[in-house]
Amino acid sequence: MRRIVIKVGSAVLTEQNRVAKERMAALVDLIANIKQKGIDVILVSSGAVAAGYTLCRLDKKIVANRQALASIGQPKLVSMYQKKFEKHGIIVSQILLTADDFDSRKRTYHAKCAIDTLLVQGVVPIINENDVTATEELVFGDNDQLSAHVAYYFDADLLVILSDIDSYYDKDPHKFEDAKPLKVVHHIPKEALEAECTPNAAFATGGIVTKLKAADFLLRRYRKMFLASGFDLKDAYAFLIEGVHRGGTLFIAPDHHA
């Protein structure tokens, strides 16, 4: 592998209406370790709305308020990342994108050129959705879809989603005690992609369905995705640093060799 995208969701990055600093620090340590192996990392990070909410208590259910909170929280979030990456001597940059940016070949090309340049300099680009300008028709609505597009259009070998969901199970683990985690998935059934989104956390917009949609987008383009826990990074370390698949789910096309 030479380039990966890591996406971390609000459920992992936020706790009791604020940014979970210890989990953010653990994520930054993981990324620093991956970079030491000579692999470029692009980070797609949620958490701007939650970071904004710590400074300004607006009702999150109103779209304009969420946009305002994201606008307040984005610089705070990046500054928190900056301090943590600084300890490893790593520079970060901020890139805000919308679905519209991937609909235009020219804009996608310009964004890719900027990201390629940053990665050559050893910078970690931190990407988030531009909540202020994203209109309802254009909005990805969750960073799972955004991260899948980033992985595909910016030439990553793998998308890693770190979530409050540690694997894809054969049935809902919240409802069935005998649900088993699936280690490798080659194909996602249509009904799973059309199920209702059920995010678990106050600031989350996804749930397993948006992760499956991201995986499906990449599977159809012969790219890989790895889903693992963002609370306990041992499965991510094993897979990304040691090259051992202990826990978590790898989504890979049947005729695509790992």
N, C-alpha and C positions, 0 to 999 in steps of 0.2 A: 504493500500500500504506500502511496505517496501523498494522498490528500484525503482527508475525511471531514465531514460536517458533523458537529455534535449539537444536538438540539436539547435544551433543557426547559422544562415547562414550569408554569406558575406554581403548580402543586408542590414541586420540589423546592423552588426558590423562595417561596413565601410561607410564613408561619405566623399565626395570630395577627393577621393584617400588617405584617412587616416582612422585610427581606430576611431570609434565614442565612445569617452570615457564615455560620460554620459549614453549611452545605455548599455555599458559594466558594468558600476557601478550599473545600475538598475537591470541588469540580476544577478549580484553577490548578491545584496540585496535579490532578490527573492529566490535564491538558499540557502542563509543563513536562510531565513524564513522557507523554506521547511525542512532543516536539523533540525531546532528546534522542528519540529513535529516528529522527530525520523525516518525520511525517508532518506535513502542513495541516493545520487545524483551522477551520472556520467555525465560529460559534454562533448558533442561532438561539438567542435568549429571550424568554418571556420575562415578566417581572416589572415592567415599567409602570403599569397601572398600580400595582401593589406598592412600589416605591413611592409613587406620587401620593398614594393614600396615606402614607405615614406623615406627609407634610400638609395635606389638605383633605379634610374628610367630606368629600362629595359623594352623593348617592351614585353608586357604580351602575345601577340599572339603567340610568339615562345615558344614551349614546354620547351626547355632547360632553357630559361629565367624564365619561370614560376617556374620551379624546383629550380632555383637559388634564386628567390625571396622568395619562401616558406622556403628555407634553412636559408636565412637571417632573415626572418620575424618570424619564429617559436619561437626562444628564446625571441624575443622582445614581442611577443604576450603573452607568458606564464609569462614573468616578469611583464607585465601590469596586468594580472589576479592576480598574486601573491600579488602585492601591494594592490589591492582592497579586496582580500579575507583576507589579514592580519588584516584589520580593524575589521573583525568579529572573529579573532582568528582561522581562518581556513587555514590549509596547503593544497597546491595543488601539483599534480604530473603531469608529461607529459608522454603520451603513444602515439607512432606513429604506426599505423597499416596499412596493405594493404589487399586487397581481398584475397591474397594468405594465409594470416594468418588464415583465416576462412575455407580454403580448407584443412588445415592440422589439424586433430583431436588433435595431440600432441601440436601444437603451440597454438591452441584455448584454450586447457586445461591450458597451462602454463600462457597465458595471463589472463585467468579467475582467476587462483590462485593468481596472482599478484594483480588483481583488488579487489578480495575478501579481501585480506590482507590489502590493502589500505583503503577500506571502513570500516573495523573493527576499524582502527585507526582514523576514522573520517576525512580522507583525501578526497578531491574531485579530482578524476582522470580527467585530461583534455585530450581528445582523438582527434587526427586529422589524416588524411590520410598521409602516408609517401610518399609525392610527389616525393622525390628524387629517391627512389628505385622502386616505382610502375611503371611497364611497361604498355604499352597501353592495352595489352590483360587482364592484371590483375587489372587495375585501376577501382575503383568504379566510379571515375569521378565526384562524388558529394557526399557530406557528408550525404545526406538523406539516400542513400543506406547503407552507412557505419553505420549510427546511428541505422538503423533497424536491422542490423546484431549484433551490440553491444547489443541492447535491448534483442534480442532473445538468443544469445549465452551466455550472461553474466547475464541471469535470472532476467531481470527487469519486473516489472508488467505493465509498461507503458512507451511509447516513447512520448515525448512532442517536437513538432517541432515549434520553434518560428521563424516567417518568415515575409517577407513583404506582404505575402498573409494571411489575417486574418481568412479565412474560406474556405471551399470547397463550391463552388456555383453550382446551377443547370445549369448555363450557364456562359459564360465568362463575368464577370462584367465590363471589359474594353470596351466591345462591346455592351452589352445590359443593359440598365438602369433598367429593371425590373428583373435582375438576383437576385435570393434569396439565402442567405446562408443556407446550409444544416447543421442542428444541430447534427444529428446522421446518420452515414452511415454504412450499414452492408455489402455492396457489391459494387465493382467498375467495371463498364462496360469495356469490352475489348478495345473498341475504345478509351476510355479515357486514358488507359494505353499505347496505341500505338500512341497517338498524338505527335506532334512535341514539343520538349522542348523549352520554351520561357522564359529564365531568364531575369529579369528586370534590374539588376544592372551590372556595369562594371566588378566586380570581381565574380559575381555569375555564377554557372554552372548548376543550376537546373531549377526552375520554378515549376508550379503546377504538371507537369507530374512526376517528380522525387519524389515528395511527395506522389503522389498516388501510385507509385510503392513501396515505402517504406511501405505505409499503407497496400497494397495488400500482401506484403511479410509477414507482421505480422498477418493480418486477417486470412490467410491460416494456420497460426500456433496458432490460438486462443490467440493472444496477442492484446493489445489495443494501439491506437495512438491518440494523441490529437494535432490538428493543431490550432494555434492561432497567433495573432500579436506579433511581437517582438519589435515593436515601442512603443506600449501602452500595458503594461503588466496587465491591469485590468482584462481581461478575464482569463489570466493565474493564477493570484492571486485568483480570485473567484473559479476557478476549483480546483486548487492545495492546497490552504490554507483553503478556506471556504467550499469546497466540493459542490459548486453551479455551475451549468453549465449555464452561461449567454450567452457568445458568444464563437466563435470558433467551430470547428467540431470534434466530437468524432467518431473515426472509431472503431467499435467493432463487432465481429462476432455475427450473430443473436442468437445463442444459448449460448453465453458467457454473464454471468451476471456481470454488472459493480461492 
